[in-house]
Amino acid sequence: MSDAPASPDGSPVLRMEAVRKTFGDSVVLRDVDLEVAPHTVTALIGASGSGKSTLLRCANLLEDIDDGAIWLDGEEITDPRTDPDAVRRRIGVVFQAYNLFPHMTVLENITLAPRRVHGVARAEAEEHARGLLERLGLGGKAGAYPDRLSGGQQQRVAIVRALAVRPRLLLFDEITAALDPELVGEVLDVVRDLKGDGMTMVLATHEMGFAREVADQVCFLDGGVVLEHGTPEQVFGDPRQERTRRFLRRIVEAGRL
């Protein structure tokens, strides 16, 4: 689904080094180091308020960092001379809220950024959008308005909109949090398909079973620190940190893993 170029010599698509972010006196991210390899899925887990969403917003330059550096395909995107809009054209983001324009049809929502930001001709943008809609089971919804769609359909449209700009990296911020339980599966199926296509993704999620299934790397955040990271087998099966073990015990007791 992605036509984005590969990383030079297999280097990380995204790299964060000693990233620090504060809001007033509150430290939200503390010296975060993270590497995301091409064609992999990184799952960010942790309690609410642990820094997952802020990490994603910093990666997309929606939040300025206070210290450290972030690289995208080897380019330091936190350099003050960097054009943040140019960076965001290479990164797709899907939030909890669908953020679809209610006065635009599905097709208009999806083709807006390719046409206005990337300069793609209308016919080409619409052809690409229709192909993505068909792929994600929404082929008959191009002319529909968002309020005529279910929550799961709206979230899939939001994913199509992110894919329509052919992103290098796709960020998901708790994309199932606002959905009814019966709609969660259809959205997670899309992520599975994207993984099969080799899309590079970072997702903040409370869906522990899904993270264990789909992720190549799991990062457990606590108090703004990446306290533990490793393969799903290691983090979920044999966590090294006591704080991670306590968190996962509560997840198991709640029946969510």
LINCOR-V380306 format. One record per backbone hydrogen bond with DSSP energy under -0.5 kcal/mol. CO is the residue of the C=O (numbers start at 1). NH is the residue of the N-H. Records with the same first field share a line. If there is no record, write none. Layout:
# LINCOR-V380306
CO = NH, NH
This chain:
# LINCOR-V380306
7 = 10
8 = 11
13 = 73
14 = 36
15 = 71
16 = 34
17 = 69
19 = 32
20 = 66, 67
21 = 28, 29
23 = 26
25 = 27
26 = 23, 28
29 = 21, 31
32 = 19
34 = 16
35 = 37
36 = 13, 14
37 = 40
40 = 201
41 = 43, 216, 217
42 = 44, 203
43 = 45, 219
44 = 205
45 = 221
47 = 50
50 = 224
51 = 55
52 = 56
53 = 57
54 = 58
55 = 59
56 = 60
57 = 62, 63
58 = 61
67 = 20
69 = 17
70 = 77, 78
71 = 15
72 = 75
74 = 76
75 = 72, 77
76 = 79
79 = 82
82 = 84
83 = 87
84 = 88
85 = 89
87 = 90
88 = 91
90 = 168, 169
92 = 171
94 = 173
100 = 102
101 = 104
104 = 146
105 = 109
106 = 110
107 = 111
108 = 112
110 = 114
111 = 115
112 = 116
113 = 117, 118
114 = 120
121 = 125
122 = 126
123 = 127
124 = 128
125 = 129
126 = 130
127 = 131
128 = 132
129 = 133
130 = 134
131 = 135
132 = 136
133 = 138
134 = 137
138 = 141
139 = 142
141 = 144
142 = 107
144 = 106
145 = 148
146 = 149
150 = 154
151 = 155
152 = 156
153 = 157
154 = 158
155 = 159
156 = 160
157 = 161
158 = 162
159 = 163
160 = 164
162 = 165
163 = 166
169 = 92
170 = 202
171 = 94
172 = 174, 204
174 = 177
176 = 179
180 = 183, 184
181 = 184, 185
183 = 187
184 = 188
185 = 189
186 = 190
187 = 191
188 = 192
189 = 193
190 = 194
191 = 195
192 = 196
193 = 197
194 = 199
195 = 198
199 = 201
200 = 170
201 = 42
202 = 172
203 = 44, 205
204 = 174
206 = 208
207 = 211
208 = 212
209 = 213
210 = 214
211 = 215
217 = 43
218 = 230
219 = 45, 221
220 = 227, 228
222 = 225
224 = 30
225 = 222, 227
228 = 220
230 = 218
231 = 235
232 = 236, 237
233 = 237
234 = 238
241 = 245
242 = 246
243 = 247
244 = 248
245 = 249
246 = 250
247 = 251
248 = 252
249 = 253
250 = 254
251 = 256
252 = 255
256 = 209
